[in-house]
Amino acid sequence: MVELKGFKVNKIDFENRVKPGTQLKLQNQLNYNMNYLNDNKTCVGILNFRLRDESANPFECKIEMVAEFTYADEERADIHVKSFDQLFPFLRQLIHTVTAVSGMQGLMIPTIRLNRNTVSVNSNVPEGSDNSPLN
């Protein structure tokens, strides 16, 4: 079992200088990493998301979020996917809210599902770092 204990937004960068009525062709970039801490099966997920117009219109939204999770005895790939599934809805809502209050129609990005079989787990990174990005 993986359980979200809390999250915070470290950074939001938003630019919307497109002319009203401009048709945007949005594309996103996503990076999600996990850091495992020594204390009581705790890990921290770091989510970096970028939404931009592929036609180079002046529209971009970049968000960095961190979240703390606890987990039971599960493989790291499963922890990675399950923690992302819990954090992602907050990212979707944040993007919707930011775009809605910026004078444009609120954007609701599609749900993204990670594939457990494509998650890369770096076993060379030692467990036990107490330097949580939440601090």
RODO-2510 file (C-alpha; in nm, 4 decimals, decimal comma):
residues 135
     n   res          X          Y          Z
     1     m     0,0000     0,0000     0,0000
     2     v     0,1237     0,3473    -0,0903
     3     e    -0,0302     0,6433     0,0914
     4     l     0,0034     1,0141     0,0147
     5     k     0,0864     1,2026     0,3352
     6     g     0,1100     1,5518     0,1878
     7     f     0,2349     1,7580    -0,1027
     8     k     0,3417     2,1093    -0,1847
     9     v     0,4048     2,3144    -0,4951
    10     n     0,7616     2,4405    -0,5025
    11     k     0,7344     2,6454    -0,8182
    12     i     0,4883     2,7642    -1,0818
    13     d     0,5965     2,9510    -1,3947
    14     f     0,3108     3,0636    -1,6171
    15     e     0,3146     3,2667    -1,9366
    16     n     0,0077     3,3494    -2,1437
    17     r     0,0761     3,6143    -2,4067
    18     v    -0,1278     3,4642    -2,6884
    19     k    -0,3855     3,6753    -2,8642
    20     p    -0,7481     3,5968    -2,7752
    21     g    -0,8918     3,3324    -3,0039
    22     t    -0,5545     3,1763    -3,0863
    23     q    -0,5754     2,8000    -3,1308
    24     l    -0,3113     2,6288    -2,9174
    25     k    -0,1603     2,2886    -2,9904
    26     l    -0,0460     2,1807    -2,6478
    27     q     0,2216     1,9302    -2,5657
    28     n     0,3558     1,8290    -2,2291
    29     q     0,6748     1,7022    -2,0749
    30     l     0,6751     1,5063    -1,7527
    31     n     0,9484     1,3940    -1,5163
    32     y     0,8728     1,2017    -1,1960
    33     n     1,1406     1,0753    -0,9582
    34     m     1,1347     0,9076    -0,6172
    35     n     1,3757     0,9496    -0,3274
    36     y     1,3615     0,6849    -0,0540
    37     l     1,4262     0,7967     0,3012
    38     n     1,5487     0,5826     0,5899
    39     d     1,2676     0,6544     0,8307
    40     n     0,9621     0,4259     0,8512
    41     k     0,9289     0,3371     0,4820
    42     t     0,8909     0,6939     0,3607
    43     c     0,9624     0,8250     0,0134
    44     v     0,9378     1,1601    -0,1608
    45     g     0,8125     1,2047    -0,5156
    46     i     0,9344     1,4971    -0,7247
    47     l     0,7116     1,5900    -1,0184
    48     n     0,8187     1,8350    -1,2886
    49     f     0,5605     1,9157    -1,5529
    50     r     0,5762     2,1472    -1,8531
    51     l     0,2848     2,2390    -2,0785
    52     r     0,3579     2,4483    -2,3873
    53     d     0,2348     2,5281    -2,7349
    54     e     0,4089     2,3215    -3,0018
    55     s     0,3715     2,6076    -3,2522
    56     a     0,5906     2,8341    -3,0359
    57     n     0,3068     3,0656    -2,9318
    58     p     0,3942     3,2460    -2,6056
    59     f     0,2117     3,0027    -2,3771
    60     e     0,3817     2,7885    -2,1157
    61     c     0,3074     2,6452    -1,7733
    62     k     0,5820     2,4793    -1,5671
    63     i     0,5116     2,3257    -1,2277
    64     e     0,7359     2,1562    -0,9735
    65     m     0,5642     1,9589    -0,6969
    66     v     0,6932     1,7359    -0,4184
    67     a     0,4977     1,4843    -0,2144
    68     e     0,5659     1,2560     0,0781
    69     f     0,4399     0,8990     0,0795
    70     t     0,4545     0,5999     0,3082
    71     y     0,4624     0,2500     0,1667
    72     a     0,4441    -0,1132     0,2696
    73     d     0,6607    -0,3921     0,1344
    74     e     0,6260    -0,3331    -0,2393
    75     e     0,8632    -0,3208    -0,5310
    76     r     0,9939     0,0240    -0,6136
    77     a     0,8372     0,0243    -0,9604
    78     d     0,4947    -0,0329    -0,7998
    79     i     0,5575     0,2421    -0,5446
    80     h     0,6563     0,4761    -0,8261
    81     v     0,3377     0,4128    -1,0262
    82     k     0,0985     0,4149    -0,7290
    83     s     0,2440     0,7347    -0,5835
    84     f     0,2221     0,9094    -0,9214
    85     d    -0,1422     0,8009    -0,9559
    86     q    -0,2190     0,9695    -0,6233
    87     l    -0,0315     1,2931    -0,6944
    88     f    -0,1320     1,3504    -1,0567
    89     p    -0,4958     1,4577    -0,9908
    90     f    -0,3634     1,7495    -0,7829
    91     l    -0,1444     1,8577    -1,0755
    92     r    -0,4433     1,8402    -1,3137
    93     q    -0,6530     2,0559    -1,0798
    94     l    -0,3700     2,3050    -1,0320
    95     i    -0,3301     2,3505    -1,4088
    96     h    -0,7050     2,3948    -1,4450
    97     t    -0,7162     2,6556    -1,1681
    98     v    -0,4123     2,8537    -1,2871
    99     t    -0,5384     2,8723    -1,6443
   100     a    -0,8946     2,9564    -1,5369
   101     v    -0,7892     3,2499    -1,3185
   102     s    -0,5557     3,3830    -1,5889
   103     g    -0,8397     3,4953    -1,8122
   104     m    -0,8598     3,1923    -2,0363
   105     q    -1,0765     2,8844    -2,0298
   106     g    -0,9538     2,6427    -1,7641
   107     l    -0,7497     2,3619    -1,9162
   108     m    -0,8024     2,0044    -1,8015
   109     i    -0,5110     1,7934    -1,9168
   110     p    -0,5776     1,4274    -1,9896
   111     t    -0,5034     1,1652    -1,7278
   112     i    -0,1574     1,0142    -1,7611
   113     r    -0,0919     0,6583    -1,6502
   114     l     0,2578     0,5268    -1,5958
   115     n     0,3412     0,1771    -1,7111
   116     r     0,5067    -0,0240    -1,4351
   117     n     0,7107    -0,2143    -1,6940
   118     t     0,8732     0,1028    -1,8287
   119     v     0,9648     0,2531    -1,4902
   120     s     1,3414     0,2684    -1,4479
   121     v     1,4617     0,2048    -1,0948
   122     n     1,8188     0,3071    -1,0237
   123     s     1,9519     0,0535    -0,7773
   124     n     2,2853     0,2375    -0,7539
   125     v     2,1294     0,5177    -0,5495
   126     p     2,1710     0,4309    -0,1811
   127     e     1,8649     0,4263     0,0394
   128     g     1,8632     0,6411     0,3455
   129     s     1,9195     0,9964     0,2391
   130     d     1,7546     1,2157     0,4995
   131     n     1,7598     1,5238     0,2755
   132     s     1,3908     1,5491     0,1954
   133     p     1,2909     1,8023    -0,0728
   134     l     0,9914     1,8821     0,1489
   135     n     1,2221     2,0582     0,3951
***
